[in-house]
Amino acid sequence: MKRLAVRLLTSTALLFVGTEVLWSDPLLEPLPLQTVQNQKKAALGRALFFDPILSRDGTISCAHCHDLENGGDDGRPRSVGIEGRLGTLNISASIGVALYPDNGENIMELIKNADNAMYLAKSMGKNNFQFFVPELSRRMHRRLEIEQGLNKALKNGEFWLAFQPQYHLDDHSLYGAEALLRWESEELGIVAPDEFIPVAEETGMINAIGKFVFEEACKTLARLDAEGFSLDNIAVNVSSKQFTEKGLPEFFTDTVARYGLTPARITLEITERYIMDTSAYDDKLLDTFKELGFGISVDDFGTGYSSMSYLKKLPIDTIKIDKSFIRDIPHDTSDNEITKAIIVLSGSLGYKTVAEGIENAEQEHFLLEHGCHYGQGYHFSRPLPFDEFVDFVRSRAKEEEKAAL
């Protein structure tokens, strides 16, 4: 390899290619797997690359990689179509690039680093290529630590729930709470949800973790009921990955019944990004949850690009305005207008509106003035561990009793 690089007066690049098959039509699924594998190899071999070389100016040159160099309008490599008896399978590639000798002086090190770069390409929307950088190695090591830690976190009892109260903006009475997953690892310390949830989703561990969250939330409601402090509603985040698990509606309904609750007191929170990626099967699953009596809430609304015409077809009860829009109101004109528009849209479709991330009285007043129903944030209460949450509910109940006299 060293002699080749000297002879060409260039760096030599090793490309690690991961392919993705888009099963956009269920009728395509019966296509024999071996046929797909063989055609993937042939199509990618023809269309993507042979003998890739990276020149000093950073451009990729290779004998047969025209589709890589001449991508679509967005600059990404074109996907490759496989013609089958039942239609076309679209195959795209996520490519990681490692350079010799900058990213490794032996083949195994280059393969490892190109593999890491390929996973970065996948995490950035797939169907693109990324170069290995030293920081990527550190991130991949951290990801591996998190994955290994997640494998034993449930068994070791390292997960727990915090509860952030939700309240009526008009009278500050307690409405419900959002259950928020926390992880305190024996080895890694406190790990942020934004860091470990994506790993759990990628590895499939989110299914077991999601069941834990749902059961703990139901247990909390039941314990509050037993102490005489009934909470109207508790919101539980549900990952889009969980919707692929068979028997999820049955697990939810069985768990609710086991704790003597009704589904109407549980709101399932899905993200706006889930709506963008949803399929007809998932639509039916949401209808099933709605028919069973569960509430459906769209979390982080305004951060994605969901279609309004599609949104109104879904069985939604509540829209949560993302905290990024709340942070600078009422002083940021753009955020003011976006927030007002979301509230009006929500009301026109018959949905309740919850604003998250309320940190001061000015924000609260603005939201109330423009018709928002509920809120949550540090202005009312930070997320609380269970015992502190029970104390909070107890104190609010006493205050409301006094106010009623």
C-alpha positions in Angstrom: 0.0 0.0 0.0 2.9 2.4 0.8 4.5 1.8 -2.5 1.2 2.4 -4.3 0.7 5.7 -2.5 4.3 6.8 -3.4 3.9 5.8 -7.0 0.6 7.6 -7.4 1.9 10.7 -5.4 -1.5 10.6 -3.6 -3.1 9.3 -0.4 -4.7 6.0 -0.8 -8.3 5.8 0.4 -10.1 2.8 1.8 -13.9 3.0 1.4 -16.2 1.0 3.7 -19.7 0.7 2.2 -22.9 0.0 4.0 -26.0 -0.5 1.9 -29.6 0.3 2.8 -32.6 -1.3 1.1 -35.8 0.7 1.0 -38.7 -1.7 1.4 -41.2 0.9 0.3 -43.8 -1.5 -1.0 -44.9 -4.6 1.1 -45.4 -6.5 -2.1 -41.6 -6.4 -2.6 -40.9 -8.3 0.6 -41.4 -11.8 -0.9 -38.5 -11.2 -3.3 -35.9 -13.9 -2.5 -33.2 -12.7 -0.2 -30.4 -14.3 -2.2 -31.6 -12.5 -5.3 -31.5 -9.2 -3.4 -28.0 -9.9 -2.1 -26.7 -10.9 -5.5 -28.2 -8.0 -7.3 -27.0 -5.6 -4.6 -23.4 -6.8 -5.2 -23.7 -6.5 -8.9 -25.5 -3.1 -8.9 -23.1 -1.5 -6.4 -20.1 -3.1 -8.1 -21.2 -1.5 -11.4 -22.4 1.9 -10.1 -20.4 2.9 -7.1 -16.7 2.3 -7.2 -13.6 0.3 -8.1 -10.1 1.2 -6.9 -11.0 4.5 -5.2 -8.1 7.0 -4.8 -8.3 10.2 -2.9 -6.1 13.0 -4.4 -4.4 15.7 -2.5 -7.1 18.3 -3.3 -9.7 16.1 -1.5 -11.5 14.8 -4.6 -12.4 11.1 -5.0 -11.3 9.5 -8.3 -12.0 6.0 -9.2 -12.4 4.1 -12.5 -16.1 3.3 -12.2 -17.6 5.6 -9.6 -19.6 8.0 -11.8 -22.7 7.7 -9.6 -20.7 8.6 -6.5 -19.1 11.7 -8.2 -22.2 12.8 -10.1 -24.9 12.5 -7.5 -28.4 13.8 -7.4 -29.4 17.5 -7.1 -28.6 17.4 -3.4 -25.1 16.2 -3.9 -25.7 12.8 -2.4 -24.8 9.6 -4.3 -27.6 8.3 -6.3 -29.5 5.2 -5.1 -29.3 2.1 -7.2 -32.5 0.4 -8.4 -32.9 -3.4 -8.6 -35.6 -4.6 -10.9 -37.5 -7.6 -9.6 -40.6 -9.6 -10.6 -42.8 -7.4 -8.3 -41.2 -4.0 -8.9 -38.0 -2.1 -8.0 -36.0 -2.1 -4.8 -34.0 1.1 -4.2 -30.6 0.6 -2.7 -28.5 3.4 -1.4 -25.0 3.4 0.2 -23.5 5.0 3.3 -19.7 5.2 2.7 -16.9 5.8 5.2 -13.5 6.9 4.0 -10.2 6.3 5.7 -6.9 7.7 4.3 -3.5 6.0 4.3 -1.3 6.9 6.0 -3.1 9.6 7.9 -5.8 7.4 9.4 -3.8 4.2 9.8 -0.6 2.5 8.7 -2.0 -1.0 8.4 -5.1 -2.5 6.7 -6.9 -3.5 10.0 -6.7 0.1 11.4 -7.9 1.5 8.1 -10.8 -0.9 8.0 -11.8 0.0 11.6 -11.6 3.7 10.9 -13.5 3.5 7.6 -16.2 1.5 9.4 -16.5 4.2 12.0 -16.9 6.8 9.3 -19.5 4.7 7.6 -21.6 4.7 10.8 -21.3 8.4 10.9 -22.6 8.6 7.4 -25.6 6.5 8.4 -26.3 8.7 11.4 -26.3 11.7 9.2 -29.3 10.6 7.1 -27.7 7.7 5.1 -26.9 7.8 1.4 -23.8 10.0 1.8 -20.1 9.6 2.5 -18.0 10.8 5.4 -14.3 11.0 6.1 -12.7 9.6 9.2 -11.5 12.2 11.7 -9.7 11.6 15.1 -12.7 13.0 17.0 -14.8 10.3 15.4 -12.7 7.6 17.0 -13.3 9.2 20.4 -17.1 9.4 19.7 -17.2 5.8 18.6 -15.4 4.7 21.8 -17.9 6.6 23.9 -20.8 5.0 21.9 -19.3 1.6 22.6 -19.1 2.4 26.3 -22.7 3.4 26.3 -23.8 0.3 24.5 -21.9 -1.9 26.9 -23.4 0.0 29.8 -26.9 -0.3 28.5 -26.6 -4.1 28.3 -26.6 -4.3 32.1 -28.3 -1.1 33.1 -31.8 -2.6 33.5 -30.6 -5.6 35.4 -28.5 -3.4 37.7 -31.4 -1.1 38.4 -29.6 2.0 37.0 -32.6 3.5 35.3 -35.1 5.7 37.2 -37.9 8.1 36.3 -38.1 11.8 37.0 -41.5 13.5 36.8 -42.0 17.1 35.5 -45.3 18.5 36.6 -47.7 19.9 34.0 -50.2 22.6 35.0 -53.1 24.7 33.9 -51.7 28.1 32.8 -54.8 30.0 33.9 -55.0 28.9 37.6 -51.7 27.0 38.2 -53.6 23.9 39.2 -51.8 20.6 38.7 -52.8 18.8 35.5 -50.4 15.9 35.1 -46.8 15.1 34.6 -44.3 13.9 32.0 -42.3 10.8 32.9 -38.6 11.4 32.0 -36.1 8.5 31.9 -32.8 9.0 33.7 -29.7 6.8 33.8 -27.0 6.8 36.4 -24.4 4.2 35.4 -22.1 2.7 38.0 -19.2 3.0 35.5 -20.1 6.1 33.4 -22.0 8.2 35.9 -25.0 10.3 34.8 -25.6 9.8 31.0 -27.9 12.3 29.3 -30.9 10.9 27.5 -29.9 12.6 24.2 -26.7 10.5 24.4 -28.0 7.0 25.3 -31.5 6.9 23.7 -30.2 6.9 20.1 -27.9 4.0 21.0 -30.7 2.1 22.6 -32.8 2.6 19.5 -30.0 1.5 17.2 -29.3 -1.7 19.2 -33.0 -2.6 19.8 -32.6 -2.2 23.6 -35.2 0.5 23.5 -38.0 -2.1 23.5 -37.1 -3.4 26.9 -36.3 0.1 28.2 -39.6 1.5 26.9 -41.5 -1.2 28.7 -39.7 -0.4 31.9 -40.6 3.3 31.5 -44.3 2.5 30.8 -44.6 0.2 33.8 -42.8 2.6 36.2 -45.2 5.4 35.1 -48.2 3.2 35.7 -46.8 2.2 39.1 -46.4 5.9 40.0 -50.0 6.7 39.2 -51.2 3.7 41.2 -49.1 4.8 44.2 -50.5 8.3 44.1 -54.0 6.9 43.9 -53.3 4.8 47.0 -52.2 7.9 48.9 -55.3 9.8 47.9 -53.6 12.1 45.4 -55.2 11.4 42.1 -53.3 12.7 39.1 -55.3 13.3 36.0 -52.7 12.3 33.5 -49.2 11.1 33.0 -47.3 11.4 29.6 -44.9 8.6 28.5 -42.5 9.0 25.6 -42.7 6.2 23.1 -39.9 5.7 20.6 -40.9 5.1 17.0 -38.7 1.9 17.2 -41.1 0.5 19.8 -43.9 0.6 17.2 -42.2 -2.2 15.3 -42.5 -4.6 18.3 -45.4 -7.1 18.1 -47.9 -7.1 21.0 -47.2 -3.5 22.1 -50.9 -2.6 22.5 -51.5 -5.7 24.5 -48.6 -5.0 26.8 -49.8 -1.4 27.4 -53.4 -2.4 28.1 -52.4 -5.4 30.3 -50.0 -3.1 32.4 -52.7 -0.4 32.8 -55.2 -3.0 34.0 -52.7 -4.7 36.4 -52.3 -1.4 38.2 -56.0 -0.7 38.3 -55.8 2.3 35.9 -57.6 3.4 32.8 -55.9 4.1 29.5 -57.5 7.6 29.4 -55.0 8.7 32.2 -52.0 7.8 30.0 -50.8 9.9 27.1 -48.4 8.4 24.6 -45.9 11.0 23.3 -44.5 10.6 19.9 -42.1 13.0 18.1 -43.0 15.1 15.1 -40.1 13.3 13.3 -42.0 10.0 13.8 -45.0 11.5 12.0 -42.7 12.3 9.0 -41.4 8.7 8.9 -44.6 6.9 9.7 -46.1 4.3 7.5 -49.7 3.1 7.0 -49.1 0.3 9.4 -48.1 2.8 12.1 -51.2 4.9 11.3 -53.3 1.9 12.1 -51.4 1.3 15.3 -52.0 4.8 16.5 -55.7 4.3 15.7 -55.6 1.2 17.8 -54.1 3.0 20.8 -56.7 5.8 20.4 -59.5 3.2 20.3 -58.2 1.6 23.4 -58.5 5.0 25.2 -54.9 6.2 25.3 -54.2 9.9 24.7 -51.8 10.7 21.8 -49.5 13.7 21.9 -47.0 15.1 19.4 -43.8 16.1 21.2 -41.3 18.7 20.0 -43.8 20.2 17.6 -42.3 22.7 15.2 -38.9 21.2 14.9 -39.8 18.9 11.9 -41.5 19.4 8.6 -44.7 17.4 9.0 -47.5 18.0 6.6 -50.5 19.8 8.0 -52.9 17.8 5.8 -51.3 14.6 7.1 -51.3 15.8 10.7 -55.1 16.3 10.8 -55.6 12.7 9.8 -53.8 11.3 12.8 -55.7 10.5 16.1 -53.9 13.2 18.1 -55.2 14.9 21.3 -52.3 17.2 22.2 -49.5 19.2 20.5 -46.5 20.1 22.6 -44.7 23.3 21.5 -41.0 22.7 21.5 -39.0 24.6 24.1 -36.7 26.1 21.5 -39.6 28.4 20.5 -40.5 29.2 24.1 -37.0 30.2 25.2 -36.9 33.7 23.7 -40.6 34.7 23.9 -41.9 37.4 24.2 -38.7 39.2 23.0 -38.1 37.3 19.7 -40.5 38.3 17.1 -40.1 35.2 15.0 -40.6 32.8 18.0 -43.6 34.9 19.0 -45.2 34.4 15.6 -44.4 30.7 15.3 -45.7 30.0 18.8 -49.0 31.9 18.1 -49.4 30.0 14.8 -48.9 26.6 16.5 -51.5 27.5 19.1 -54.0 28.7 16.5 -53.4 25.5 14.4 -53.8 23.3 17.4 -57.0 25.0 18.4 -58.5 24.8 14.8 -57.9 21.1 14.8 -59.4 20.6 18.2 -56.1 19.7 20.0 -54.9 20.8 23.4 -51.7 22.7 23.6 -48.8 22.2 26.0 -45.8 24.5 26.1 -42.6 23.0 27.4 -39.6 24.9 28.8 -41.5 27.7 30.5 -38.9 29.5 32.7 -40.4 32.8 33.7 -43.7 34.7 34.2 -43.3 36.7 31.0 -43.4 33.5 28.9 -46.3 32.1 30.9 -48.3 35.3 30.4 -47.6 35.4 26.7 -48.8 31.8 26.2 -51.9 32.2 28.3 -52.8 35.4 26.5 -52.7 33.6 23.1 -54.7 30.6 24.2 -52.2 27.9 25.3 -53.9 25.5 27.7 -51.1 23.8 29.7 -47.4 24.3 30.5 -44.4 22.7 32.0 -41.0 24.0 32.9 -38.7 25.2 35.6 -41.0 28.2 36.3 -43.5 25.8 37.8 -41.2 22.9 38.7 -38.1 21.1 37.6 -38.2 17.3 36.9 -38.5 15.5 40.3 -37.5 12.1 41.6 -40.5 10.0 42.7 -40.4 10.9 46.5 -40.0 14.6 45.8 -42.7 14.4 43.2 -45.1 12.8 45.7 -44.3 15.6 48.2 -44.9 18.2 45.4 -48.3 16.7 44.6 -49.2 16.6 48.2 -48.3 20.3 48.8 -50.2 21.4 45.7 -53.3 19.4 46.8 -53.1 21.2 50.2 -52.8 24.6 48.5 -55.8 23.9 46.2 -57.9 22.8 49.2 -57.1 26.1 51.0 -57.9 28.1 47.9 -61.3 26.4 47.6 -62.3 27.4 51.2 
